[in-house]
Amino acid sequence: MDQTKTPYFQALLDYVDAGVIPFHTPGHVQGSGMDPSFREFVGDNICAIDLTPMPGLDDLLQPTEAVRDAQELAAQAYGADRTFFLVNGSTSGNQCMMMTAVNPGDKIAVPRNSHKSMLGGLVMSGAQPVYMQPEVDEGLHMDHCVTPQTVSRTLDEHRDLAAVYLVSPTYYGVAADLAEIERIVHGAGKLLLVDEAWGPHFHFHPELPLSATAAKADLSINSTHKMLSAFSQCAMLHQCGGRVRIDRLKSVVKMFLSTSPNLPMVASLDVARKQMATDGERLLSRTIALAREARERINRVEGLYSFGDELKGRPGVFDVDPTKVVVTVRGLGYTGYEVSELLRRRYNIQVELADLFNIVALFTIGTRDEAAERFVTALEEISRDDRPLDMFARSGILDQPRNRRSYRLPKTPPMRMLPRDAFLAPTESVTFRKSKGRICAETIAPYPPGIPVLAPGEEITDEILNYLRLELKAGVRIQGPYDSELRTIRVVKG
Ligand SMILES: Cc1ncc(COP(=O)(O)O)c(C=O)c1O
């Protein structure tokens, strides 16, 4: 196939060139009905290609023309048997994978540090999670991946599992031993699903971790918008091998897609694939070199640490994505949230993620040399702390003796009900302090990274409450619960 072609983008251009007289959605009619202030800013071209599925522009739900061609090119580029374009992120990808692979009551092994959209998939499918403990790195205050040993033990203990679901890489760029895990899971005759939201670039550079499609995971997802150049919300769902029921997969994807997908987004997926297939290695080589250089300089700064290849071989760390620059700032006495805010307010720099110990800066094919320079220089300056102290004085929150124990990542609480049953059960709101011992009916996830501390069906323990208290004090946003300030928590009634 000719990877220099972008059939979907071309189909939109052809429609515009044809000068068709439009009597169809969207109502802004290629921009002419749009409020001028918005149109002037976003530009005429994006309005002109914001069209709707119709003959010539194909249909994402039932592709027979340009969408089919674009998806086939993507499948070939990724080494998959089939690829589906998604316009609601890997969030919908996780839901599609679960709804395809498992039925109500089926058991599926999942790591506890999965994104909250995995829980959405569990609620929708009615499957029963068997949680696998990822490897905890107390020093860096993060969970890594699950090991092949953990997967193997889980399969031995639960012979009735239908599937194994993995997150690789983590939000912090740590990758699992996918080749070995694939051997184990398929050896046991089970399905392997991989949330590779953070690894859409892996397949296109030999120095990056093995991709899920190269490892022949049955289903895997990529957030093409996260590390590649597609518009926000764009993602791909890949399928490999003959274990998944294709009719089921196709009807699930259809169920999760809008009947009016944003077509510029679909075109941006097509173009992002072409960019990687034709020029990915060169673009990523530059990105990897830039990130490595930044990491080396950061590691010369006292009080800062940015992990790299030396982490490989630690439990749960098979490989590391060099384009994620994770900086552990604990040695400066600041929390990651404080450094993130400092970077934004004092240096106009916005990082992707902050947590209690770390900040994460993404280095992608779009990162400029000057931006990398500004980032490193800002960190050097923060570490010297030679500016008069202002609103950014350290809170010292992590050093207060009563907090020392609670910043440990909490253990998975006991699961008392299936996520679906708890989510759909009659519920009531109780105050945060009175919630101890109750069964949580919602997902509570500090965001970012969006990894649930509590899932529907789990018992609310003291350890969890202490941890959440600390996160709230540190100013983190909580996603999922009805009351995002957590003055109350929704629990199963009775
Ligand atoms: C591991 C993981 N999976 C899935 C998602 C959801 O991806 P999206 O934002 O593309 O819906 C995220 C988002 O951060 C994530 O970190």
PDBQT file of the ligand as one rigid body, heavy atoms in Angstrom, charges set to zero:
ROOT
HETATM    1  C1  LIG A 501      -3.591   4.876  30.410  1.00  0.00    +0.000 C 
HETATM    2  C2  LIG A 501      -4.698   5.696  29.823  1.00  0.00    +0.000 A 
HETATM    3  N1  LIG A 501      -5.676   5.099  29.147  1.00  0.00    +0.000 NA
HETATM    4  C3  LIG A 501      -6.706   5.787  28.594  1.00  0.00    +0.000 A 
HETATM    5  C4  LIG A 501      -6.759   7.155  28.715  1.00  0.00    +0.000 A 
HETATM    6  C5  LIG A 501      -7.902   7.894  28.076  1.00  0.00    +0.000 C 
HETATM    7  O1  LIG A 501      -7.437   8.482  26.902  1.00  0.00    +0.000 OA
HETATM    8  P1  LIG A 501      -8.219   9.643  26.118  1.00  0.00    +0.000 P 
HETATM    9  O2  LIG A 501      -7.892  10.901  26.833  1.00  0.00    +0.000 OA
HETATM   10  O3  LIG A 501      -7.615   9.565  24.738  1.00  0.00    +0.000 OA
HETATM   11  O4  LIG A 501      -9.647   9.329  26.128  1.00  0.00    +0.000 OA
HETATM   12  C6  LIG A 501      -5.750   7.844  29.412  1.00  0.00    +0.000 A 
HETATM   13  C7  LIG A 501      -5.806   9.301  29.547  1.00  0.00    +0.000 C 
HETATM   14  O5  LIG A 501      -4.983   9.942  30.111  1.00  0.00    +0.000 OA
HETATM   15  C8  LIG A 501      -4.698   7.094  29.992  1.00  0.00    +0.000 A 
HETATM   16  O6  LIG A 501      -3.735   7.696  30.694  1.00  0.00    +0.000 OA
ENDROOT
TORSDOF 0
